[in-house]
């Protein structure tokens, strides 16, 4: 039985412990409420850059190698990730060494030397170039779609930044961002595994008790949007066309969010999903098709991604739009909905075996104010009806919410034909 306990320290730091006595390893993570949407204009990618720089050395560990060695000595391998609204530092560790793991992360967060900036510029610039074509144009469908979903807003910018913003980073920028956002009131430490809550809370008090900082500054809310379908074609020297159909979706606190999860699985959640069956098994024009949900404080999206040959791109667009219109027009058959719901319920059950997933559920959930138990999610999933899914589809897939991005060796005339397909699709709503 998994038990989750939480404690708020006097400095405002929240500590979460997920007791999972059946496991043999523990997952330690520190979540911070800072990401790409908090980057200042002209310094896009600053949150991601700072995350990289904290591995460069601290007052206690003079190099990246010393940090790596310190984690290896307790069975760990440190990593980190930055997204639009959060940054996470994490490592699997031996449960006997939770305290030491916290001490290392505390050193990185509270006592970084912010060195090696020029080396990190070169490293991150190489990472950013992976999303550019030979002309320096953005070819990552996620980034292109984000600009269309949230125009002239930080959520529409690449989390990694641009070559220009990366080159402009200074130590003063990093130090100011660290002092502004790396504060205990905007952080959650979580440990999941065969550990005891009182021991975790005591270790966190010793490691992070001296951490100081004020309240998080407010972020800029999304206020602009396009009111018509948006289509972008970008040329890239590839053998396939990469297609994304993204729709403005729900914020993470929306009461319809569970229905959106079910809808995602209905469309592209596995071998029996509608788009997989239609595009791959029946037509043979894709190898795979995926759908992903982005959920933020006041907005979100549902995106469908696939790759296909240039000559079958228009067919893929037409078929995908037809499937979306169909799910908005007709209730999901009872047997299909039950199969999808039950599969999701089982996946939730399987997550009990993962300290990483439980750390995210209760740690990231605590950071964002959306903590839910597995049992709560399972019960809500069982209550989702065909009408819930259809009502959400009617709202979500309205043509004005559509952002269609196609990247690859497209042919003349494709954009015009795509527009005609979208106009035909719009006529169904």
N, C-alpha and C positions, 0 to 999 in steps of 0.2 A: 504494500500500500504506500503510495507516494503522499507525503505530507509536506506542505509548503508553509513556511513561517517567514514573517517579515519584521524588521526592526528599523526604526529611524534614529540615527545617532544625533547627538546634540548639535553637531555642525550641519545637520540637514541631509547627510548621506543616508540613503536607504540601502539596507542589506537584506537580501533574500536568501533563504536556504531551502532547497528542495531535498528532503531526506528520501533517498532511494537505496535502501539497505540491500537490495538484491544485486547491485552492481559491484564492480571491482575497481572502477576508475571514477574520478571526479572531474567535473567541468567547472572551471573558474572563468568568470567573465566580468568585465566592467563596461557598462553601457553609459554613454554620455549623450545628452540631448543636443547634439550639434552635428550638422551635416551640410550638404551643398546649399540648402536654402538659406543658410546663415552666412554664406560667403559674401563679402562686400563687392560692389561693382568694380571691375578691373582686377580683382583678385579671386576670380572664380577658381575653385579647386583648392582654396586655402585650407579647408577642414581636412581634405584628403592629404594635402602636403604635410600638415602638422602631424597627422597620424603616422606617416612614414618617418618623420624626423624624430619622433619619440623613441624609435628603435636605434637611433644613432649613438646614444650614450646618455648617461645620467651622472649625478654626483657620486653614485655608488658603483656604477658599472661604466667603465671608460670607453667601451666600444660595443658595436652590435654583437661581436663574438662573445663578449663577456655576458651579455644578456641571454644569448642563445645557450651558452654553457650553463648558466645558472638555472634555466628552465629544464634543460636536459638532465641535470642532476636530480631533479624531482619528478622525472618521467614526463616532462612537458615538451611542447613545441609551440612557441608563442605565435600568434597571428593577429590580424586586425582587419577591419572592414569599415568603410565609410559609405553611407548612402545619403539620400536626400535629407533625412531628418535625424540621423543618429550615427554615432561612431562606436564601435565595439572592439575591445581588446580581450582576447580569450586564449585559453590553452587547456588541454586535457592535462591533468596532473595526478600523481598518486594521492589517494585520500589522506595519507599520513602527513602530507606536506602542504596542506591548504594554507597554513600560516605563511610559509616561505613564499608561496606563489603570490599571496597578497602583498608581501613586502616588496617583491620585484616589481609588480605592477604599480604599487604606490610610489616607488622610486621613479618610474617612467612618467607618471602623471604629475607628480609633485616636484620632482627635482631633475627635469631634463636639462641637458646642456645646450640643446638646439644647435648642434654642430653638423657638419657635413652637408650644408645646404646646397652647395654647388653640385655635389655628387648626386643628391636627390633630384635636383633639377634635370640632370641628364637622364636619370633613370625614369622619372615620371614622364618626361617629354617623349621617350621611346614608347612608353605605354600609350600615351595620347596619340602618337603617330599611327598606331594600329587601327584607329578609327578614321583615318584620312586616306583619300585616294591620291594619285600621283599629282593632282593639281592642288592638293592641300584642302580639298573640300570634305566636309563631314559625310561619312558613309555609314555610320552606325544608326540603324533605323530607330532605336530607342531614343537617341538624342534628337534626331530630326523630328520624331513624333512629339517628344516633350516640348519642343519649341512651339509646335502647333497647338498642343493642349493648353500650355500656360505661357502665352506670348508675353515677352518683356517682363518676365519674372524669374527669380533664381531657380525655381523648380524646372524651368525650361532649359537651363544651362547644364552642360555635362559636369557631373560631380568631380571628375578628374581635372576640369579646367580646360583652358585652351593653351596652345603653345605660347601665346603672348602673355597670358596671365601667369603661367608657370614661370616664365623667364623673369617676370616682374617681382616675384616673391622676395621679401627681405626678412632678416632676422627680427626686425621690429614688428613686421606683420604677424609673424608666428607668435612672438611673445604677447602681443596684444590679444590675439585670438585665444591663446592659452589662458590668459588671465580673465578674459571675458566669459568664456564658455566652459572651461575645465574647472568647474566649481562643484562642491559636494551637493548643493541643492539641485543640480542638474545631472546627477549621476546615480547609478544603481550598481552595487556589487552583488553578484549572484554566484552561489555555489550549488551544484547539483551532483548528487552521488551518495555513496555510503558514508555520510557525515552526520553530525549532530548539530542542531541549530545553536545551542548555547555555546558550543566551541567555535562555530563560525562567527557568531556575533562578537565573541571576545577577541578573536583574531583580527576581525575587521576594525574593532576599536583601537587595538594596538597599532595596526598598520596605517590606518587612515585618520586617526583621531586628531592629528595636527593639521589636517587639510582645511584650508580656509578659503572663503570666497563669498561673493554676494549673490544676489538673485540673478537669474538669467534675463538678458534683455529680450524684449518682444521681437518677434519676427514679422516680416511684411506679409500680409495675407494676400491671397490671389484675388484680383479684382477685375481682370480683363479676360475675355474669351471671344473666340470667333463664333458667329451665329449661323454659319453655313458650313457644309462639308469642306474639308481642306485636303488637297491632293498635292503631293510632292514627288517628283521623279528626280533621281540623282544618278548620273552615269558613273559606272565603275567597271574596271576591266576584270570581270569575273565571268565564270561560265554559267552562273545562275542568276536569277533575279531574287533578291531578298525582299519579301513583302511583309508589311505590318499594317494591320487594321486596328487602330487604337480608338477607344471610345471614352469620353469623359465619364467617370464612374462615381463611386461613393467614397465619402470620407470613412476613416476606420471606425468611427463611432456610430455610423448610420445603422438604424435598426434592421435595414434590409441586407446587411452585409453577408449574413449566412446564406441568403438566397443567391447572392452573387457567387459565393464559393461553389454552391451546387451548380449554378449555371456554367461556371468555368469548366467544371468536370464533365458536364453534359456535352459541351462543345468540343473540348480538346483535353480530356483528362485521362486518356489511355486508349487501349486497343478497341474498345467498344464505343468510344465517343463518336459523335455525329460527323465532325469534320475529318477525323481519322478514317472512318469507314468510307466517306464519300470521296475524299481527295486521294487517299492512298489505295484502299482496297478495291474500290469500284473503278476509279479513273486512272490510277497509277501515275499521277503527275507530281507527287511529293514523296519524300522519304519519311518525313515527320511533320506534324503540325502541333504547335504548342500555344497555350493561352496562359497569361500571367495577370495578376492583380497588383496594382500599385495603390496603396492606401495611405493618405496623409491626414493632417489634422482637419483640413477644411475641404479637401478635394480628393480625387483618385482617378483611376482609369482601369479599364479592362483591355488588354492587348492580345491580339492573335498574330502569331508569327509563323511563316513558312518560307521555304525556298523552292523554286521551280524553274524549269527551263524558260528562256525568253518567249518561245513560241507557245507555251501553255500558261503564261502569266494571266492573260485576260480571262481564260477559262477558270483559273483559280479564283480570281476576283469575283467573277459572276457566280460561281458555285458557293463560295463562302458567304457572299451577301444574301444569296437565296436561302441558305440555311439559317442565317440570322433573322431574316424576315419571317421564316417559317416558325421559328421558336417564339417569335413575338405574336404570331397570328393564331397559334393553336396550343392548347394545353399539352404538357408533356404526358404521354401515356403512363398510366399508373405503374405498370411493371418496370418501365425504363427508369422512372423517378425512384422507385423503391430500390432498384439495383444500385443506382448512383449514391443514394443516401446511405445504404448499408455499407458500400465500399468506403465511403468517407468515415463512417463510424468506426469501421475496423482500422483504418489508417490512424485515426486518433488513438485507438487502443494500442497499436504498435508503437506509437511515440513514447509510451511509458518505458520502453527499453532504451531510450536515448537520453543521456544526461545533457547532451547538447540541445536537443529539442525542448527539454523541460527547462533548461536555463533560459532559453529564448522566450518560452511561453510566460514564465513568471518574472524573469528579469527585464526583458524588453517590454513585456506587458505592464510591469510596474512603472517603468520609465514613461510610457505613453498613456497610462491611465486606462488600460483595457485588459486588466488581468481577468482571465476566465479559466475555470477548471476544465479538464477534459470532460467531466460529466456534464457540465453546463453546455459545452459545445455539442456533445452527442445528443442531449435532449432537444436542443434547439434544431439541430439538423433533422431529427425525426419529425418535428412539427412543420417543416417546410412543405408547402402544398404545391400542386401544379399551378394553381392560380397565383401563388407568390412568385414563382419563376416567370410566368407569363407577364404579370404586371411589371416586374422589374425589367424584363426584356423590352417591353413596349416603351418604357422610359429610357433605358440605357441605349438602345440601338436606334434611337431617332437619328435621322440623317445629319442634323446639325451638330451631333456629338461626334461624328466620324472624322478621323484623321488618317488618311491612307498614304503610306510611304512605300515607294518602290525604288530599290537600289540595285543597279547592275547594268548589263549591256542592253538597255532597252532600245527599241526600234522606233523610227518616226511613225507617228500616228497613234502610238499606244496611249499617250496622255489623253487625246481626244476621245478615244474609245472607252477609256476608263471613266472619264467624265460622263459619258452616255450611260454606262452601267450604273454609276452612282445616281444619276438622275432617275433612271428607271426604278432603282431601289427606293429612292425617296418617295416615289409615287405610291408605294405600298403602305405608307404611314399617314 
